Amino acid sequence: MNELIPINTNEKNEPCVSGRTLHEFLGVETPYTQWFDRMTEYGFAESIDFGVINIFVNDDTAFGGQRKLTDHVISLDMAKELAMIQRTEKGKQARQYFIAIEKEYNSPEKLMARALHIADLELKTVRAQLQEQAPKVLFADAVSASHTSVLVGELAKLISQNGYEIGQNRLFQWLRNKGYLMKAGASRNLPTQRAMEQGLFEIAERSITDANGSNRITRTAKVTGKGQIYFINKFLNKQLAIATGNTDKY
């Protein structure tokens, strides 16, 4: 369809036109502001049928620069009625054009496209809200677990209680794969130097007397209060990333 009059969209993604552009197309001799004021006497209401905006145009007088003009964003329904009121060939042409635009706007394809666009905007809004709320919510949920150091198995239970299901064995594997615990040898499942420097773990030592009377020292990784908050938030952020489809860093 040839663009007889430029069609814009308002904040609701509905088609609309510039009042001044329509005035110019219709060839109305009355100055725009006077003409528009007279047109509103037909019962058009601001914020329903039209909105008021300011535009800046080049000043062709000797003063130069730019000057501010009042324009109006007019709904398609109002534009059709204004065109009909003129009772001119130009008015008839404009009205038929607006009817064709309206028909295209309400076609099944356009309706589906708008529905998908709205759904996408709503999803982005939900994602933004979740990301904004997450730090406060996660910290509030995790802080109750921060009073004493716990074993990795207990940490797995805390993570599960906070909404991310994980068992002890899978958590051990994750901690090893991510470099928080040693992977092999006598130090397997003990904290790495990096994890200790971060204050996420401490090592609990215990002396055990064997049946033959000899003593040996066992060393076990325990997750500090800081580590509990760190890992619970880590997994809840992972869950949030899965929910919002942003799993790149996990």
Salt bridges, closest charged atoms under 4 A:
ASP77 OD1 - LYS80 NZ 3.53
GLU102 OE1 - LYS80 NZ 2.73
ASP120 OD2 - LYS124 NZ 3.30
GLU205 OE2 - ARG219 NE 3.63
ASP210 OD1 - ARG216 NE 3.02
